[in-house]
Amino acid sequence: MRILVTYFSETGNTKKVAEAIAGAAEAEAYEVVVCSLQDVNPESLQGFDMVFVGSTCHSSDIAAPVKEWVDHIPARATLRLAGFVTHSTMMPEGAAWKREMYERWAGKCLGTFEHLCASKGFGFLGFFHCQGAPSPEIETFIRSNIIPDEAQWNEYIDEARLHPTPADLEAACEFARRVVVEFQA
């Protein structure tokens, strides 16, 4: 089986997750190609059985270049796609404000991947997301527009700057292994 792991990364967070996913798939003895989205022609995926597509999160959704790239893949009922995203918001576990923040600032990503796959006739194999350290510009935006509360900000930023953590990358590997196994079933 040939697997493509491609990604759109602006700060390196999504690239780290892509490399973890590729490593997990390679460890299962599959042929894996990992590269930036800009290095792959979406019209030439015929040799791949499965594609993992990664994106940064922009305004609660996957980045426009990723949407455009997937939209340019020719419709093909045999193609299977899995999506993954890094975002600078909180994970949706725990306090209500964290769930609300995730839904507001990253909540559209899964639905967009599902919609893109359905509209092209691709099998959708799943979705993974994790935090990524925000860029300085995003930190400023979040501080001034999203988390004005000092205590919440301190809780958020101390944690956010650590991501993706080794645990995040292991979760990405587990996601990849699960997707590959389910694809084979």
N, C-alpha and C positions, 0 to 999 in steps of 0.2 A: 504494500500500500504506500502511495506517495502522498505526503502531507505538506501543505504550504502553511507557514505561520507568517503572516504579514501584519504590519502595524503602522499607525501614524502616531508618532511620539514627538512632543515638543520639548520636554525637559529630561527625557530619558527614563521616566517611570514606566511608560507603556512598553518601551524597548526591553526593560528588565523582565517584565512579566512575559513578553513574547519569547525571550530567550529561555526562561524557565519552562514554559509550555513546550518549546521545541526540544529542550533537553529531556523532558519526561517522555515525549513521543519517541525520540531516538533511543531512549533506554528500553523501550518496548520493541526495539529492532525494526522500526519503520524508517523509510527514507524520508527525511525531513529537509525542507528548504525554509530558511528563515531570512526575511529581508524586509526592508522598509517598503511601505505601500507604493511610494514613488518609483521604486525599482521594479515593479511588477505590472505588466500590461494586463488589465482585467479581462481582456478579450482572448488571452492565451493561457487559460487554465485547464485545457483539455487533459493534460497529463496528471492532474491531481485528483485524488479520490475525496479528499477532505481539505477544507480551508478554515484555519483559525484567523479571524480578522480582529485586530486590536485598535482601539481608539482612545484618545483623550476625551474627556467629557467637556463639552462646550454648552453653556446655557441650558443645562439639564438634559442634554442629548449627546449622541455621538457627533464627532466633528464633521463638518460639511465635506471635507475631502474624502472621508470614509464613505459617506452616503453616496457621493458621486461615483466613487470607485466601484462600489457594489452595484450601483445602478447600471454601470457599463459592462458588467459581466453578462454575456449572452445567456438567455434563459436556457436552463438545462435541468431536466428533472433528476438527473443522476448526481448532481453536485450537492454536497453536504457542507454546511457552514456552521461554525461555532463562533460566538462573539465574546470579546472581553474588553473591559474598560478600566482605566484608572481615572479617579476623580479626586478632587481636593476637598470634598465634603466629608462629613462624619459617616461612619457606617450606621445603618439603620437599626442597630440594636441598642437597647438601654433606654435612656431618658427620651421622653416625648419630643423634646426640642431637637434631638439628634435624628430621630425618624423624620420629623418635619423638614429638617434641613436636607436630609438625603433626598426625600421625595421632591422637594422644590428644586434642588440643584443637580440631581443626577437621575431622577426618577423616570425619565423618558427613554433611557438607553436600551433597556431590554425590549420595550415595545417597538422601538425603531428597528432593531435587528429582526424581530419576529415579522414585522410588516415587510421589510425589504426581502426577506427570504420567501414569504408567502407570495408577494407580488411577482417574484421571478421563478417560482416553482421549485426553489431549493429546499432540501430538508434542513430544518434548523435543529442543531445538536445540543444547544445549551448556551448558557451565558455565565460569565464570571466577572466580578468587579471587586476592586479593592482601592483603598486610599493610595494616593501618591502625594509626595511632598509638593506643596504649592510653590510656584515660582514667586519671586519677590512681588511682581505685579499682581498676581492673584492673591497673595497674602494681603496686600494693601486693599484690594477690592473687597475681600471677605471681611477684613477688619472694619472698613468704613461703611459697608452696605449690608452685611449679612449678620455679623456677630458683634454688635456694639457693646454687649454686656462684658465687662472686664473679666469676671470669673469664668464665664463660658469661653471667652477668647483664650484665656490662659490655659484652660483645659484642652481646648481644640488645638492650639498651635504647638504646644509641647508634644502632643501625640502626632499631629499631622506631619511634622518635619521628619519623623522617623520612617515614613513609608515610601515605598513598599518594604516591609520588614522581611526577615527570613521566614516568618510564619506566613506572611502574605504570599511569598514566592512558593512555599511548600503547598499552600492551598491552590495556587495556580497549577502546580504539577499534578495534584490530586484531581483537579478538574480535567486536565488533559488526559490523564490515565482513564478516568471514568468515561469521557467522551469517546476515546478510542475503543474501549471495551464495548460500549453500547453500540458503536458503529459496526463493530465486527459481529455482533449478535444477530 
